Amino acid sequence: MNHQQLPAPDEFHVRAGAEAVSRARRRISVTARFWNVPLSDAALADVELCASEIIANALTHAGKECWVRTQWTGQFLQVEVTDRSFRPPVASEASSDDTSGRGLVLVESFSHGWGWVPRELGKTVFFVVADEAVLTGSQQRSGLVRTAQARIERAQDSAPASTPQRQPGQRRRPTAVPRRLSCLEWS
């Protein structure tokens, strides 16, 4: 697909309802498959999870409707969700007792990057999942593997001081958890 003309973005409106998030998620997945984007089944599952979280956040916190735009850039599948709230999204750490509040943490873990852009009448929250061919090293791992590795490293870092985790002077390797993108990095 890299040498062909890129498909036109798919844009649609979502109104809150019992099946709204699952229908939107399914449409994004079907569209990506129709475009023959070179994403693995694991990467497409990551797209579905991230889309569900961002769409659910928009419908829950920003009103009863949102607008979704899916675009294949040739290297990334980018999903944008626009709502009418001006409040910036915040990735917060939920406690183990909380039944919600993990959405953006999941998006941060299962996408290759995410961010938000203020708009005249609200904001757009977006995430990207990359074509595996453009990634190198640990970036090629699926979101599930990246998340598991990050959790293991966090658990090792928080182990009791009496248990040495690294040799003296050894630097900690950076985790594979993607960084948050600034709104200036994506148009």
N, CA, C and O of each residue as an XYZ file, in Angstrom:
748
protein
N       0.816     -1.190      0.000
C       0.000      0.000      0.000
C       0.855      1.247      0.000
O       0.362      2.325     -0.332
N       2.130      1.132      0.365
C       2.979      2.303      0.471
C       3.176      3.021     -0.850
O       3.392      4.233     -0.861
N       3.106      2.300     -1.974
C       3.352      2.915     -3.266
C       2.065      3.312     -3.966
O       2.104      3.801     -5.095
N       0.953      3.116     -3.334
C      -0.330      3.475     -3.913
C      -0.794      4.794     -3.325
O      -0.246      5.294     -2.343
N      -1.825      5.342     -3.960
C      -2.435      6.547     -3.419
C      -3.085      6.210     -2.078
O      -3.715      5.163     -1.925
N      -2.923      7.108     -1.117
C      -3.501      6.877      0.208
C      -5.012      7.043      0.153
O      -5.515      7.888     -0.588
N      -5.738      6.248      0.926
C      -7.201      6.373      0.931
C      -7.634      7.678      1.599
O      -6.929      8.228      2.446
N      -8.803      8.151      1.198
C      -9.377      9.338      1.838
C      -9.737      8.987      3.279
O     -10.177      7.868      3.545
N      -9.560      9.919      4.207
C      -9.931      9.635      5.605
C     -11.402      9.260      5.719
O     -12.242      9.738      4.956
N     -11.696      8.401      6.679
C     -13.078      8.025      6.981
C     -13.531      8.871      8.162
O     -12.911      8.836      9.224
N     -14.605      9.629      7.986
C     -15.122     10.504      9.035
C     -16.573     10.162      9.304
O     -17.354      9.945      8.377
N     -16.933     10.115     10.595
C     -18.320      9.829     10.941
C     -18.671     10.420     12.296
O     -17.799     10.738     13.105
N     -19.951     10.556     12.517
C     -20.520     11.140     13.733
C     -20.979     10.013     14.648
O     -21.522      9.012     14.182
N     -20.761     10.174     15.951
C     -21.180      9.170     16.935
C     -22.074      9.850     17.959
O     -21.690     10.852     18.563
N     -23.263      9.302     18.152
C     -24.172      9.758     19.211
C     -24.165      8.721     20.322
O     -24.092      7.519     20.065
N     -24.242      9.196     21.558
C     -24.245      8.295     22.712
C     -25.402      7.313     22.608
O     -26.500      7.672     22.184
N     -25.149      6.096     22.991
C     -26.153      5.041     22.987
C     -25.506      3.746     23.433
O     -24.286      3.656     23.566
N     -26.334      2.751     23.659
C     -25.853      1.478     24.207
C     -24.763      0.837     23.345
O     -23.814      0.266     23.882
N     -24.881      0.921     22.046
C     -23.926      0.267     21.141
C     -23.008      1.253     20.430
O     -22.285      0.858     19.514
N     -23.015      2.510     20.822
C     -22.284      3.545     20.087
C     -20.786      3.258     20.004
O     -20.203      3.321     18.922
N     -20.170      2.948     21.126
C     -18.722      2.733     21.135
C     -18.355      1.481     20.343
O     -17.401      1.504     19.565
N     -19.089      0.402     20.526
C     -18.748     -0.832     19.804
C     -18.961     -0.673     18.298
O     -18.178     -1.202     17.509
N     -20.008      0.047     17.887
C     -20.219      0.282     16.446
C     -19.088      1.127     15.866
O     -18.593      0.840     14.776
N     -18.683      2.160     16.588
C     -17.596      3.020     16.106
C     -16.289      2.232     16.020
O     -15.563      2.334     15.032
N     -15.997      1.458     17.043
C     -14.782      0.636     17.068
C     -14.775     -0.335     15.887
O     -13.759     -0.494     15.209
N     -15.909     -0.976     15.651
C     -16.022     -1.929     14.538
C     -15.807     -1.224     13.200
O     -15.138     -1.762     12.318
N     -16.369     -0.027     13.042
C     -16.210      0.704     11.781
C     -14.737      1.035     11.536
O     -14.253      0.908     10.411
N     -14.029      1.454     12.571
C     -12.609      1.773     12.424
C     -11.834      0.527     12.003
O     -10.996      0.597     11.104
N     -12.101     -0.595     12.635
C     -11.414     -1.846     12.326
C     -11.718     -2.315     10.906
O     -10.812     -2.703     10.168
N     -12.988     -2.280     10.527
C     -13.385     -2.696      9.179
C     -12.744     -1.780      8.139
O     -12.281     -2.252      7.101
N     -12.715     -0.485      8.407
C     -12.103      0.471      7.483
C     -10.618      0.172      7.308
O     -10.121      0.153      6.182
N      -9.907     -0.062      8.403
C      -8.472     -0.361      8.321
C      -8.232     -1.633      7.508
O      -7.303     -1.692      6.701
N      -9.063     -2.641      7.719
C      -8.917     -3.888      6.954
C      -9.258     -3.663      5.475
O      -8.599     -4.219      4.597
N     -10.270     -2.862      5.203
C     -10.647     -2.557      3.822
C      -9.502     -1.832      3.103
O      -9.249     -2.078      1.924
N      -8.828     -0.953      3.809
C      -7.689     -0.232      3.238
C      -6.447     -1.114      3.109
O      -5.457     -0.697      2.507
N      -6.488     -2.322      3.664
C      -5.333     -3.229      3.657
C      -4.107     -2.607      4.321
O      -2.987     -2.762      3.835
N      -4.319     -1.911      5.422
C      -3.177     -1.328      6.125
C      -2.305     -2.461      6.667
O      -2.828     -3.467      7.146
N      -0.997     -2.309      6.597
C      -0.102     -3.390      7.021
C       0.092     -3.430      8.537
O       1.211     -3.295      9.033
N      -1.003     -3.616      9.258
C      -0.946     -3.760     10.708
C      -1.297     -5.199     11.060
O      -2.194     -5.792     10.462
N      -0.594     -5.745     12.018
C      -0.872     -7.106     12.473
C      -2.219     -7.149     13.190
O      -2.790     -6.111     13.523
N      -2.716     -8.360     13.422
C      -3.957     -8.502     14.191
C      -3.797     -7.912     15.588
O      -4.732     -7.314     16.121
N      -2.610     -8.079     16.187
C      -2.363     -7.512     17.522
C      -2.406     -5.988     17.479
O      -2.962     -5.357     18.378
N      -1.823     -5.395     16.440
C      -1.848     -3.934     16.319
C      -3.271     -3.432     16.082
O      -3.658     -2.393     16.618
N      -4.054     -4.162     15.280
C      -5.450     -3.761     15.069
C      -6.262     -3.891     16.356
O      -7.163     -3.091     16.605
N      -5.948     -4.890     17.168
C      -6.610     -5.006     18.473
C      -6.249     -3.812     19.355
O      -7.092     -3.314     20.101
N      -4.995     -3.351     19.274
C      -4.586     -2.152     20.009
C      -5.375     -0.933     19.534
O      -5.805     -0.111     20.343
N      -5.564     -0.823     18.212
C      -6.351      0.284     17.650
C      -7.769      0.245     18.203
O      -8.304      1.274     18.616
N      -8.380     -0.934     18.214
C      -9.755     -1.060     18.707
C      -9.860     -0.658     20.174
O     -10.793      0.047     20.559
N      -8.913     -1.099     20.990
C      -8.929     -0.749     22.411
C      -8.786      0.758     22.603
O      -9.555      1.368     23.346
N      -7.810      1.353     21.938
C      -7.583      2.799     22.080
C      -8.777      3.600     21.577
O      -9.178      4.578     22.209
N      -9.345      3.195     20.448
C     -10.519      3.892     19.919
C     -11.673      3.809     20.902
O     -12.353      4.805     21.147
N     -11.899      2.639     21.463
C     -12.977      2.475     22.447
C     -12.797      3.429     23.614
O     -13.753      4.074     24.045
N     -11.584      3.522     24.127
C     -11.322      4.371     25.290
C     -11.535      5.846     24.980
O     -12.167      6.558     25.762
N     -11.016      6.311     23.852
C     -11.129      7.736     23.541
C     -12.565      8.114     23.185
O     -13.037      9.180     23.583
N     -13.255      7.268     22.453
C     -14.656      7.551     22.114
C     -15.513      7.521     23.373
O     -16.359      8.394     23.567
N     -15.305      6.530     24.226
C     -16.066      6.459     25.484
C     -15.803      7.688     26.349
O     -16.730      8.228     26.953
N     -14.548      8.135     26.416
C     -14.237      9.349     27.176
C     -14.988     10.550     26.627
O     -15.553     11.334     27.390
N     -14.999     10.699     25.308
C     -15.688     11.839     24.703
C     -17.177     11.804     25.015
O     -17.764     12.828     25.364
N     -17.784     10.638     24.893
C     -19.224     10.535     25.140
C     -19.559     10.681     26.622
O     -20.632     11.179     26.963
N     -18.669     10.260     27.494
C     -18.917     10.323     28.936
C     -18.640     11.705     29.511
O     -19.424     12.212     30.313
N     -17.538     12.313     29.109
C     -17.086     13.540     29.758
C     -17.339     14.812     28.964
O     -17.262     15.905     29.525
N     -17.634     14.703     27.690
C     -17.694     15.906     26.861
C     -19.028     16.107     26.157
O     -19.143     16.998     25.316
N     -20.012     15.323     26.469
C     -21.300     15.493     25.814
C     -21.802     14.192     25.245
O     -21.207     13.135     25.453
N     -22.869     14.274     24.546
C     -23.538     13.068     24.047
C     -23.207     12.753     22.595
O     -23.862     11.915     21.974
N     -22.190     13.424     22.048
C     -21.813     13.138     20.669
C     -20.343     13.483     20.457
O     -19.753     14.264     21.205
N     -19.774     12.885     19.426
C     -18.408     13.191     19.026
C     -18.264     12.865     17.542
O     -19.149     12.266     16.929
N     -17.153     13.266     16.994
C     -16.864     13.028     15.588
C     -15.551     12.273     15.500
O     -14.572     12.626     16.159
N     -15.540     11.225     14.675
C     -14.373     10.351     14.564
C     -13.809     10.456     13.155
O     -14.548     10.489     12.171
N     -12.499     10.508     13.083
C     -11.800     10.551     11.798
C     -10.678      9.526     11.854
O      -9.849      9.552     12.763
N     -10.656      8.621     10.878
C      -9.605      7.610     10.774
C      -8.825      7.888      9.504
O      -9.405      8.107      8.441
N      -7.499      7.877      9.621
C      -6.663      8.191      8.468
C      -5.452      7.275      8.436
O      -4.806      7.046      9.458
N      -5.149      6.753      7.250
C      -3.922      5.999      7.035
C      -2.928      6.945      6.373
O      -3.203      7.481      5.299
N      -1.765      7.156      7.012
C      -0.776      8.106      6.504
C       0.275      7.455      5.614
O       1.116      8.145      5.039
N       0.230      6.138      5.499
C       1.278      5.406      4.804
C       2.221      4.736      5.785
O       2.891      3.761      5.444
N       2.275      5.262      7.011
C       3.092      4.678      8.072
C       2.313      4.487      9.365
O       2.638      3.608     10.162
N       1.294      5.299      9.576
C       0.520      5.259     10.812
C      -0.964      5.190     10.510
O      -1.436      5.765      9.529
N      -1.696      4.484     11.357
C      -3.146      4.606     11.376
C      -3.426      5.605     12.490
O      -3.104      5.359     13.652
N      -4.021      6.721     12.130
C      -4.314      7.774     13.102
C      -5.819      7.856     13.283
O      -6.569      7.935     12.310
N      -6.255      7.835     14.531
C      -7.668      7.967     14.876
C      -7.813      9.238     15.695
O      -7.112      9.432     16.688
N      -8.732     10.106     15.269
C      -8.993     11.371     15.951
C     -10.437     11.381     16.420
O     -11.338     10.962     15.694
N     -10.651     11.860     17.630
C     -12.001     11.989     18.175
C     -12.164     13.434     18.632
O     -11.447     13.906     19.515
N     -13.112     14.123     18.020
C     -13.359     15.529     18.328
C     -14.636     15.645     19.138
O     -15.657     15.042     18.806
N     -14.567     16.432     20.209
C     -15.750     16.672     21.035
C     -15.861     18.165     21.323
O     -15.018     18.953     20.894
N     -16.895     18.542     22.045
C     -17.158     19.959     22.298
C     -16.645     20.453     23.645
O     -16.975     21.565     24.059
N     -15.862     19.662     24.319
C     -15.305     20.077     25.607
C     -13.950     20.745     25.390
O     -13.164     20.323     24.542
N     -13.693     21.787     26.167
C     -12.397     22.454     26.109
C     -11.427     21.899     27.151
O     -10.247     22.252     27.159
N     -11.925     21.038     28.020
C     -11.099     20.495     29.096
C     -10.072     19.513     28.531
O     -10.442     18.573     27.828
N      -8.785     19.721     28.831
C      -7.769     18.815     28.285
C      -7.875     17.420     28.886
O      -8.259     17.272     30.046
N      -7.540     16.402     28.110
C      -7.549     15.039     28.644
C      -6.361     14.851     29.585
O      -5.283     15.399     29.357
N      -6.569     14.077     30.632
C      -5.514     13.830     31.614
C      -5.411     12.328     31.853
O      -6.393     11.677     32.212
N      -4.228     11.793     31.652
C      -3.988     10.376     31.948
C      -3.682     10.270     33.433
O      -2.651     10.755     33.899
N      -4.581      9.635     34.171
C      -4.387      9.519     35.617
C      -4.225      8.055     35.999
O      -4.752      7.162     35.335
N      -3.505      7.831     37.054
C      -3.316      6.473     37.567
C      -4.484      6.142     38.489
O      -4.640      6.764     39.540
N      -5.291      5.184     38.109
C      -6.407      4.745     38.947
C      -5.891      3.714     39.947
O      -4.951      2.972     39.661
N      -6.509      3.679     41.105
C      -6.121      2.666     42.092
C      -6.739      1.326     41.694
O      -7.601      1.266     40.817
N      -6.296      0.268     42.338
C      -6.822     -1.059     42.009
C      -8.295     -1.187     42.379
O      -8.983     -2.066     41.861
N      -8.793     -0.325     43.267
C     -10.204     -0.362     43.656
C     -11.108      0.415     42.702
O     -12.320      0.202     42.691
N     -10.533      1.314     41.903
C     -11.335      2.123     40.986
C     -11.893      1.262     39.862
O     -11.227      0.352     39.369
N     -13.127      1.562     39.463
C     -13.750      0.819     38.362
C     -13.619      1.563     37.041
O     -14.040      1.051     36.004
N     -13.049      2.751     37.060
C     -12.823      3.507     35.831
C     -11.603      4.397     36.033
O     -10.979      4.383     37.094
N     -11.272      5.172     35.002
C     -10.169      6.107     35.123
C      -8.861      5.643     34.519
O      -7.825      6.277     34.720
N      -8.892      4.543     33.780
C      -7.660      4.020     33.188
C      -7.579      4.251     31.684
O      -6.605      3.835     31.057
N      -8.561      4.894     31.096
C      -8.661      5.004     29.646
C      -7.433      5.556     28.960
O      -6.890      4.921     28.056
N      -6.983      6.735     29.374
C      -5.838      7.338     28.696
C      -4.526      6.648     29.048
O      -3.581      6.678     28.260
N      -4.460      6.034     30.210
C      -3.280      5.236     30.545
C      -3.201      4.048     29.587
O      -2.116      3.685     29.132
N      -4.342      3.451     29.286
C      -4.370      2.358     28.307
C      -3.970      2.859     26.926
O      -3.190      2.209     26.229
N      -4.502      4.012     26.530
C      -4.157      4.573     25.220
C      -2.656      4.839     25.154
O      -2.014      4.548     24.144
N      -2.101      5.389     26.224
C      -0.662      5.655     26.267
C       0.139      4.364     26.138
O       1.199      4.350     25.513
N      -0.358      3.292     26.720
C       0.354      2.018     26.703
C       0.178      1.240     25.410
O       1.104      0.556     24.974
N      -0.988      1.330     24.788
C      -1.297      0.483     23.640
C      -1.166      1.179     22.292
O      -1.363      0.542     21.257
N      -0.839      2.465     22.275
C      -0.610      3.157     21.006
C       0.869      3.502     20.904
O       1.621      3.343     21.865
N       1.275      3.972     19.744
C       2.658      4.419     19.583
C       2.788      5.898     19.892
O       3.893      6.439     19.852
N       1.708      6.547     20.193
C       1.704      7.947     20.590
C       0.287      8.472     20.616
O      -0.588      7.978     19.905
N       0.071      9.473     21.438
C      -1.251     10.094     21.496
C      -1.074     11.555     21.889
O      -0.014     11.958     22.369
N      -2.101     12.322     21.684
C      -2.055     13.729     22.052
C      -3.416     14.355     21.873
O      -4.411     13.671     21.631
N      -3.441     15.657     21.995
C      -4.695     16.377     21.799
C      -4.384     17.761     21.255
O      -3.296     18.301     21.456
N      -5.364     18.317     20.563
C      -5.236     19.626     19.943
C      -6.481     20.430     20.290
O      -7.592     19.945     20.079
N      -6.330     21.659     20.822
C      -7.513     22.486     21.065
C      -8.123     22.922     19.730
O      -7.408     23.164     18.758
N      -9.422     23.016     19.700
C     -10.158     23.467     18.512
C     -11.027     24.659     18.891
O     -11.201     24.966     20.070
N     -11.560     25.312     17.896
C     -12.407     26.481     18.146
C     -13.617     26.122     18.998
O     -14.022     26.901     19.861
N     -14.194     24.953     18.764
C     -15.394     24.545     19.496
C     -15.162     23.304     20.355
O     -16.094     22.530     20.570
N     -13.967     23.103     20.840
C     -13.694     21.938     21.680
C     -12.256     21.484     21.534
O     -11.329     22.293     21.571
N     -12.080     20.176     21.366
C     -10.731     19.617     21.222
C     -10.793     18.336     20.396
O     -11.854     17.741     20.210
N      -9.636     17.938     19.913
C      -9.477     16.656     19.236
C      -8.417     15.861     19.981
O      -7.299     16.335     20.184
N      -8.777     14.654     20.385
C      -7.834     13.718     21.000
C      -7.507     12.684     19.924
O      -8.402     12.195     19.236
N      -6.226     12.354     19.781
C      -5.843     11.408     18.737
C      -4.821     10.422     19.263
O      -4.168     10.656     20.280
N      -4.698      9.319     18.552
C      -3.622      8.363     18.806
C      -3.182      7.791     17.478
O      -3.915      7.849     16.490
N      -1.983      7.241     17.459
C      -1.459      6.602     16.257
C      -0.933      5.215     16.613
O      -0.392      4.988     17.695
N      -1.109      4.303     15.673
C      -0.504      2.977     15.750
C       0.264      2.823     14.446
O      -0.275      3.058     13.365
N       1.526      2.427     14.557
C       2.422      2.419     13.407
C       2.403      1.103     12.653
O       2.121      0.040     13.205
N       2.715      1.216     11.373
C       3.021      0.075     10.524
C       4.291     -0.556     11.097
O       5.276      0.144     11.332
N       4.276     -1.852     11.321
C       5.415     -2.523     11.932
C       6.708     -2.322     11.141
O       7.791     -2.354     11.727
N       6.622     -2.117      9.837
C       7.818     -1.954      9.015
C       8.574     -0.666      9.335
O       9.772     -0.586      9.065
N       7.914      0.339      9.898
C       8.596      1.597     10.202
C       9.154      1.616     11.615
O       9.832      2.567     12.004
N       8.874      0.577     12.383
C       9.351      0.524     13.761
C      10.618     -0.306     13.852
O      10.866     -1.181     13.023
N      11.407     -0.020     14.864
C      12.620     -0.793     15.082
C      12.668     -1.264     16.523
O      12.063     -0.656     17.406
N      13.378     -2.331     16.753
C      13.624     -2.812     18.107
C      12.371     -3.032     18.914
O      11.416     -3.654     18.446
N      12.377     -2.514     20.143
C      11.279     -2.762     21.071
C       9.981     -2.114     20.623
O       8.911     -2.497     21.099
N      10.046     -1.136     19.716
C       8.820     -0.511     19.239
C       7.957     -1.491     18.460
O       6.755     -1.265     18.325
N       8.532     -2.574     17.942
C       7.775     -3.530     17.154
C       6.842     -4.375     18.001
O       5.937     -5.017     17.468
N       7.042     -4.384     19.286
C       6.196     -5.196     20.150
C       4.794     -4.616     20.224
O       4.609     -3.402     20.141
N       3.821     -5.482     20.379
C       2.443     -5.020     20.510
C       2.271     -4.274     21.820
O       3.110     -4.361     22.716
N       1.181     -3.545     21.918
C       0.887     -2.793     23.129
C       0.848     -3.669     24.359
O       1.294     -3.254     25.429
N       0.323     -4.870     24.227
C       0.237     -5.771     25.372
C       1.628     -6.113     25.893
O       1.862     -6.107     27.101
N       2.541     -6.409     24.987
C       3.898     -6.748     25.398
C       4.597     -5.523     25.973
O       5.292     -5.632     26.983
N       4.426     -4.341     25.342
C       5.042     -3.116     25.870
C       4.529     -2.822     27.268
O       5.308     -2.448     28.146
N       3.233     -2.983     27.489
C       2.649     -2.719     28.800
C       3.177     -3.693     29.839
O       3.522     -3.291     30.950
N       3.243     -4.961     29.487
C       3.755     -5.962     30.424
C       5.204     -5.658     30.790
O       5.574     -5.732     31.961
N       6.022     -5.318     29.804
C       7.425     -4.997     30.071
C       7.536     -3.774     30.974
O       8.352     -3.768     31.895
N       6.739     -2.748     30.733
C       6.780     -1.544     31.567
C       6.378     -1.868     33.000
O       6.980     -1.353     33.942
N       5.367     -2.719     33.175
C       4.942     -3.101     34.528
C       6.034     -3.879     35.250
O       6.264     -3.673     36.441
N       6.697     -4.762     34.535
C       7.790     -5.528     35.139
C       8.895     -4.580     35.593
O       9.410     -4.704     36.704
N       9.257     -3.635     34.728
C      10.316     -2.696     35.084
C       9.912     -1.810     36.255
O      10.743     -1.517     37.115
N       8.637     -1.371     36.307
C       8.177     -0.561     37.445
C       8.223     -1.379     38.728
O       8.619     -0.869     39.776
N       7.820     -2.645     38.655
C       7.846     -3.497     39.846
C       9.282     -3.711     40.317
O       9.547     -3.714     41.519
N      10.200     -3.887     39.385
C      11.601     -4.054     39.759
C      12.148     -2.785     40.401
O      12.911     -2.850     41.364
N      11.758     -1.632     39.867
C      12.228     -0.361     40.414
C      11.678     -0.093     41.805
O      12.308      0.619     42.586
N      10.516     -0.648     42.130
C       9.917     -0.391     43.436
C      10.181     -1.516     44.433
O       9.595     -1.537     45.515
N      11.054     -2.446     44.076
C      11.394     -3.544     44.986
C      12.112     -2.978     46.215
O      12.689     -1.893     46.144
N      12.082     -3.697     47.337
C      12.756     -3.217     48.550
C      14.226     -2.910     48.295
O      14.877     -3.560     47.476
N      14.738     -1.915     49.006
C      16.116     -1.463     48.809
C      17.132     -2.562     49.075
O      18.240     -2.506     48.541
N      16.793     -3.551     49.879
C      17.740     -4.619     50.200
C      17.959     -5.575     49.026
O      18.889     -6.381     49.047
N      17.111     -5.489     48.013
C      17.251     -6.347     46.843
C      17.876     -5.533     45.717
O      17.189     -4.709     45.114
N      19.162     -5.736     45.412
C      19.775     -4.924     44.358
C      19.162     -5.263     42.997
O      19.044     -6.433     42.631
N      18.782     -4.237     42.267
C      18.181     -4.426     40.948
C      19.190     -4.189     39.830
O      19.051     -4.743     38.740
N      20.214     -3.362     40.096
C      21.211     -3.033     39.081
C      22.584     -3.017     39.751
O      22.702     -2.842     40.964
N      23.576     -3.196     38.961
C      24.935     -3.052     39.463
C      25.182     -1.570     39.736
O      24.604     -0.727     39.050
N      26.014     -1.227     40.705
C      26.316      0.184     40.960
C      26.824      0.857     39.692
O      27.675      0.319     38.984
N      26.294      2.027     39.425
C      26.692      2.794     38.250
C      25.970      2.398     36.978
O      26.096      3.082     35.962
N      25.216      1.310     37.008
C      24.480      0.880     35.812
C      23.239      1.740     35.665
O      22.484      1.908     36.623
N      23.021      2.282     34.485
C      21.861      3.129     34.233
C      20.662      2.279     33.884
O      20.786      1.219     33.270
N      19.507      2.756     34.281
C      18.249      2.075     33.965
C      17.932      2.296     32.491
O      18.038      3.414     31.986
N      17.543      1.227     31.808
C      17.128      1.345     30.407
C      15.795      2.058     30.336
O      14.951      1.868     31.212
N      15.583      2.872     29.317
C      14.263      3.482     29.161
C      13.226      2.417     28.831
O      13.538      1.426     28.171
N      12.002      2.618     29.285
C      10.935      1.663     28.993
C      10.438      1.865     27.577
O      10.734      2.876     26.940
N       9.686      0.903     27.095
C       9.147      0.972     25.739
C       7.789      1.645     25.707
O       7.156      1.701     24.653
N       7.327      2.157     26.841
C       6.033      2.830     26.849
C       6.154      4.104     26.031
O       7.065      4.899     26.264
N       5.252      4.316     25.076
C       5.373      5.477     24.203
C       5.214      6.781     24.967
O       4.549      6.845     26.001
N       5.839      7.809     24.431
C       5.725      9.128     25.038
C       4.462      9.814     24.541
O       3.918      9.465     23.493
N       4.012     10.779     25.297
C       2.864     11.571     24.873
C       3.343     12.557     23.810
O       4.396     13.174     23.968
N       2.593     12.706     22.751
C       2.955     13.612     21.671
C       2.422     15.005     21.954
O       1.339     15.167     22.515
N       3.181     15.990     21.566
C       2.664     17.347     21.691
C       1.752     17.620     20.508
O       1.842     16.956     19.476
N       0.887     18.586     20.662
C      -0.067     18.889     19.592
C       0.636     19.458     18.369
O       0.017     19.565     17.310
N       1.904     19.824     18.478
C       2.620     20.384     17.343
C       3.226     19.314     16.441
O       3.661     19.620     15.331
N       3.262     18.062     16.901
C       3.902     17.010     16.128
C       3.003     16.420     15.047
O       3.504     15.762     14.134
N       1.704     16.633     15.121
C       0.772     16.045     14.165
C      -0.151     17.127     13.666
O      -0.572     17.997     14.428
N      -0.463     17.074     12.402
C      -1.395     18.067     11.859
C      -2.782     17.512     11.787
O      -3.703     18.205     11.355
